Amino acid sequence: METKNKRKICVVTSNRADYVKLRSVLRELKADPEVELLLVVAGSHLLRNYDTTIDLIRRDGFPVSYQAFIELEGRFPVTMAKSTALGINEFATAFHNLNPDIVLLHGDRFETLAAAVAASLMNIFIAHIEGGEVSGTIDEHIRHAVTKLSHFHFPTTEHARKNIIRLGEHPAHVVVAGCPGIDELLQAPEVALSELEKIINERFMNGGIKLSFSKGFILCVQHPVTTEYKKAASQIHETLSALKETKLPVVLLWPNIDAGADEISQAIRFFKNEPGTNAFHVFRNFPPEIFFSLLRSASVLVGNSSSGIREASSFGTPVVNVGTRQNGRTVGSNVITVGHLSVDILRAVKKQLSHGRYQPEHLYGKGGAGKKIAETLKTIDTSLIQKQLSYS
């Protein structure tokens, strides 16, 4: 009897955030006997400054098929451009060696663009998650470029689906899946605040003053805006200065590796040397279940992370969205958007603290995205490699 060949699906992940979004998809693909899961790990997963999060991937039980070392030192636009060029080279080698039927990409990172260019030039079918959205910074350009290089699309919302179709993609090749990160969020166990405090103090604190959540806490995640990278240091200082006035403990996460990240990291170090900043606790990253527990329990999330737009709405966590990085995103009633002046940030934070939790809103799906994406990938006709614009 003829044995059916497994469909080889290659998933690319380049940072802690997109891995969380992809994890439910990876589980579904790994468990499917008709699929051979290939996993290419790149970007900050492989950097010691970010605690080498490839170890987290391995602990989750996903075998790594290829490690793509593509990040150049220095957090400037020129190093992002050169890292993208190096990424095309590395991803081409990975895809040549692995020979996948489908490459699955997520989001709008420059590493994603590099993988899309390599796969496209090698005539490999590309599926893309979270296209069609609108935001600020260079991500906006990259996202739509990846959409045009991809053959099949899994947007998170109906609005994003319509945007992709307006870009000329065939409607039959655009399937609303919701955000797979919501799958992880809904599966994460709810941890009591006292227990969460204990876990972080015992597992993640390296000396210093212990965290206390008895009066609540602020979660802060602020990344550089690549089109404003020269302002990154002053922008994060405005945010931290505002949070200092609240007198609440602040759980502050390290920025991503975009242009301006070094400026933010240095500004955080300088700020921590100022008097009266003992309430600020800086962490490079957390495992997804810990981050989701923090997001669920935070008195308010401050910064410009997409988690404040997507996942926080599912918990009803109050959010102060700072700056332009998330401009154009679909947001819930839990989000207040402000500029980079500390006085405006502080006013918004006080308003959110006074309001308290919001009614949860499921703007980006109610779960099940990973299963829907995995099942669709099994049946896609990958012979349709030649795209044509479909304007109607």
N, C-alpha and C positions, 0 to 999 in steps of 0.2 A: 504494500500500500504506500502511495506517495505521501511523504511527510511535508506538511505545510511549513514553509520558512517563516520564522518569526520576523515581525516588522521591527526594524532597528530604529529606535527613536533616541536621538541625541539631545540632551537638555544641557543648556549652558547657564551657569550661575557665576556671578562675579562679585557679589557682596552679601553681607548678612541680611539686608532687607529683601533682596529678590529671592534669596534662598527660602526665607519664611513664606513668601508668596508661592514658591514652587513646591514646597514640601508635600502638600497634599496631592499634587499631581504626580510627584515622584513615587509616593507610596502606591498610588493606583497603578502606575506603569510597572513598578517592580513586582507587584502581586499578580500581574496578568501573564498567564502562560503563553500567550500569543505575541508577547512583546519582549524584545531584548533592550533593556534600558542601558543607555550609554550616558555617562555624566562627565562633562568637561567643566573643570573648576578653574577659575581665573581671578584676577583682580585682587581686592583686599582680603579675600579668603586666604591668600598665601603670604600675607605681610605680617611680620611679627608685631609691628606697632598696633595691629588690630587683633592681636591674640590668636593669629593663625586659625581662623574659624573653619578651615578645612577639617580640623579635628572634630568639630561639632557635627559636620556632615557624616564623617565616618562613624561617630558614636550613634548616629541615627540609623546606621546600618546600610548606607548607600555606598557601594563600591565606586571609587573614582577611576574613570577610564583614562583621563588625561589631565595633566596640570599645565595650564598655560600661563607662563610667567611673562607678563606684558607691561607691568607698571614701572615707569621710570621715576627716579627720585625727583623731588621738586613738585610743588602743587601750583603749577602755572598753566595757562592756556597752551603754551608751546609743548609742555610735557604731556598734556592730555592729547594733543594732536599726534605727537610722536608715539605715545603709548597706543593710540588707535592704529597707527601704521604697523607697529610691532604686533599688535593684536591680530590684524589681518593675516600676517605671516604665520603666527602661532596657530590660529584657528584653522587656517588652510592645512597646516600639517596635521592637526588633530582630525579634521574631517577626512583627509586623504587616508590616514591610517585606520580610522574607524569605519569609514564607508557607510554612513547612516542613510536610511530612507527619508527621514525627516529630521530637521533641526528645529527644536522648540526654543524660542527666545522670549524673554520677558522685558517689558518696560522700555526705558529710554536712556540707558547709560551709554557712554561712549564705547564701552566694551561690547555692548549689544550691537551697536552699529558696526564695529569691526567684524563680529561674527556674522552679521547679516551680509556684509559685502563679500566675505570669503565664501560663504555658502552659496550666495547668488551666482558668483562667477564660476562656481564649480557645479552649477546645475543641480543643486540639492534643494529639495522642497522645504520651504520655511513656513512655520506656523508661529504666530506672534500673539502674545497675551498683553492686554491693557493698551492697545492702540486706540486712536481716535479721541483721546482726551486732550484737554487744553490746559496749559500751565504756563508759568514763567520760565526764565533762564534758558540755557542751551538745550535742556531736555525737550522743549517744545519742538525744536528743529529736528532733533535726532529721532523723536518718536514718529513723526510723520515720514521721515526718510526710511525708517525701518518698515513702516507700513507699506511703502511703495516697493520695497525689496521683498516683501513677504507674499506668500501665496494663499494663506488662510489666516483668519483673524478671530481672536477670542476677546472682544471688548467686554468691559465690565458693566456697561449701562446701555440702554436703548439710545440715549443721546450720542454716545461714542460710536455706536453702530452706524447711526445716520451720518456722522462725520466721516467715517471710513468709506461709506458708499459714495459720499460726495467727492471723495478723493479719487473716485473712478474704480474702486474695487467692486467685483461682482457681488450682488447681494447674497447669492447662494454660498459664498465663501466667507461670510461674516456671521458668526454665531455668538449671541450674548451668553456669556458663561457666569458673569459675576466675578468678584475678586476672590481668587483662591486663598488669599490671606485671611479672608473671613472664615474659611474652613478651620484654620488653625486656631483662630480666636475663639470660635464657638466650642472647640474641643478642649481648650485649655481649662484645667480645673480651677474653680474659684478658691483662692487662698485667703484666709483671714488676714487682716492687716497686721496683727501681732505676729502671726507666723511668717508673713512676708518680710517684716522687719528683722526677725530672727535669722531667716535664710540669708538675707543680704549681708547682715553683720558677720555671720559665721563663714560664709562662702566667698564673699566678694570684697570685703573690706581688708585692706592691707595696713592695719594699724590706724592711728588717728582717732578722732572722736567718733563714737558710734552713732548710727542713725537712730532717730526716734520719730515714729509716725503718729505719736499720740495726739498731736494737734493737726494732723494732715501733712501733706507734702506736695511740692510742685515737681513735675517731671518736665525737664527741658531738653529738647532735641533741636539743634539749629545747625544747618549745613550751609556752606558757602553758596552764593548765587553766582554762577560762573560768569555771567555778563556784568556782575558788579563786584568781582573778586577783590579789587583793590580796596573796597570798603568793608571787607569781611571782618577785620579786627574791630573797627569802630561799631559795626552792627551788633556783634556779639557783646561788646562792652555795654552798649545801651540796654540790651536785654538783661544782662547779669546785674547791672546797676538797679534796674527796676525790681528784679526779684529780691535783691538784697533788702529792699525797703519793706518787704512783706514779713520778714522775720521768720518765715517758714523754712523747714529743711528743703533743699533743692537736690534732686537726683539729676545730674547733668551727664549726658552721653557725649562721647567723642564724635566729631563730625565725620562725614564720608571723606573720600580722597580726591575730590574735585579741586580745581584751582581755587585757592583761597583757604584751603583746609589748614595749611601750616600757620597762616595768620590767625585763624580762629584758635588753634591749639595753643599758640604762643600767648594770645590774649587771655585765654583761660588760665594759663600758668601765672601770668602777671597778676590777674585779678585775684587768684587764690592767695597771693602774697600780701594783699591789702588787708588792713585790720577789719575785723567784723565779718569775715567770710567763712567762719568755721561751719556754718550751716550748709555750705556747698560741698557736695560729694561727687567726685568725677569718676566715671566708669568708661572703659573702652567699649564694651558691649555686654549684653546679657543673652543667655539662651532664650529662645522665643517664648517659652512658657513663663519665664520670669518677667520678660518685657511686657507680655500681655497682662500679667497680674499687676504690674506697676501702672499700666495704662488704664486698667479697670478701676484701680483704687485711688489714682491721683486726684487731688483736690482740683487741679487744673493742669493741662498740658500746654506748654509755651514753646514756641519756636516755629519752624517751617517744614517739619517732616510731613510727608504724605500720610503717615499714620494718624496724624491729627485730623485729616480730612476723611479718610476711609474708616479705619478700625475704630477710632474714638467715637464715631457716631453710633456704632452698634452697641457701645456701652453707655452712651449718654454722658461721657466724660466732658466737662467743660474745656474748651480749647481757646487759646489766644494765638491766632495765626499771624506771624510777624513777617511783613515784607511781601515781596512779589513772587516768591518761588512757586506758590500754589495758585497764582492768578488764573482764573477761568475754570477751576475745578468745581464740580458739583459739591456743595457743602450743606451740612445739616444746620438745624437751628442752634446747635451747641457751639458753633464757631463764631468768634468775633475776630475780624481781620483789622490789623492796625499797621502803621508804618514803623520806622525804626527809632523813633524818639522815646526815650525811657519814660517820660511823663505819660505818653499815650499808652505804652505797654502796661505801666503800673495801674493806670486808670481801668484798663480792660481787665487786668488780672483781678483787681479788687471787685469789679462788677461780677466776674465769673465766680469768685469765691463767695460772694454774697448770694448769688443765684443758687449755687449748688448743682446737683446732677440734673440732667435733662432726660426726657423720655427717649429711649433708644430709637434710632431710625436706621433702617437697613437699606441705605442708598446704593450700596455696592453688592447687593445680594444677601441671601439668607443661608449660605452654605451650599455644599454640593458642587462647587465649581471644579474642584480637582477631578472628581469622577466624570463630570460632563466633558471636560477637556480630554481626559485620557480615552474615554470611549469614542469620542469623535476622531481622535488621532488614529485609532485603529482602522477606521473605515474610509478615510480621505483617499480620493483618487490622486496619487502622487504623480501620475503621468501628465497631469495638467500643469507642466512646468512653464509653458509659454503663456505669459500673462497678456491680456488685452484690456485696455481701459474700457469701462462699462458706464458711460454717462447716459443717464436716462431722465 
